[in-house]
Amino acid sequence: MEKWNRNNRACKTTWSTLKVLHQLVDKFETAGSIKMDELTFWNTSATPELRTIQANTLAFQIDNIFRMIRRSKFEDGTTHEEAITDMVKCLLNKNKTVADFAELNDFYYLFWGEDDDL
């Protein structure tokens, strides 16, 4: 399966969550290639420390939407702490894309409906 795909729940949920949080305005089809430094939280004038705080806040917001609103659960063998830590690392890597972020989220989260896709 291609990396950025409308039929992948991780891609759709990551995109819609970033859109709800006003991190991007792009259509789904083009959003996968957006780099982390193009999301609205990324302030080029911010110190690395401030950017880390902002990425951490954003990661917790995304996690809350995934779990509390979108009813996602953690994949077996993964933890909340690992998911947040890796989300922050990805968000802080300006060369990573939204598609990369969705792939990471797919590793940690079992998105609603994925378990009945079998």
N, C-alpha and C positions, 0 to 999 in steps of 0.2 A: 504494500500500500504506500502511496506517495506520502511524503512527510506532512503536507498541509492539505487536508481533505475535509470537505463539508460533511462527509459521512462518518468522520471520526469525532466521537463525543468530546474528547479532550480538546480538539481544535475548536469546535463550536463553543464549548463552555468557556475556554480560555478567552476566545475572541469576545464573546458576549459580556463576560465579566469585565474585561478591560474597557469595553465600550461603556458599560454602566458606570464604571469608576472614572470616566472621562479621561482615560489614558490614550485613547485613539479614537479617530472618527472614520477611519477607512472601512470600506466594504470588506466583507469576509474574503473575497477572492484575492484582494491585494494585501490584506493585513498580515499574512504569514511572513512576508519579506521585510516588515518593519523592524528596525533594529531597536534595541533597548534604549539607546540614547535619543530616540525619536519619540518615546513615550513622554507624556506631559510631566511626570514626576522628575524627569532628568533635567536638572538645571545646570548648565555649563558653568555658571558662576559659583555654584555651591562647592564647599570644601568636600573632600572625600568623606569626612566624618558625617557631615550633614546629609550627603547623598546616601550613606549607609543607613542612617536613621530613617530617611524617606523610603528607601527600598524595604527596610524591615517593616515599617508601617503598612506599606502597600502589600507586602507578602501576607501579613496577618489579615488585612481586609479581603484579599483574594481567597485565602483559606476559609475565612468565615462565610463568604458567599458560597464557595464550593460545598462546605459541610452543612451550614445552617439553612441555606436557601435552596441550593441545588441538590441537597440530600446525598452528596458524595460521601464515600467512606474511604479509609486508607486501605491500600492494597496490603495483602498479607505480607508480613515481614518488614513493613515500613512504619515509621513513627512520625508523629506531628513535628517533633524537633528536627528530624532529618529533612522533612518536606520544607519547612520554613527556611532552614539553613541553606538548602540548595536553591530555593526560589530566590533568596537574597543574592546568592552568588551569581545566578543567572541574570537577575535584574541589574546587577552592577557591572556586568560584562557588556560593554557597548557594542561588541561585535556579534553578540547573540541576537537572534531574531525571535519574533513572536512564535513562529513555527517551532523553534528550539525550545521555547518556554512551554509550549503546549506538549511537546514530547516529554519534557521533564515532568510536567503535571500528570501526564498519562502514566508515568512510572509510579507515582506516589498515590494517586487517587483512582478509586473505582467509581466512575461517574454513573449517575442515575441511569438505569436501563442497560448498562453494559453487562451486568450479570445475567440478564435474560436474553442476551444476544446469542447465547450458545445453542 
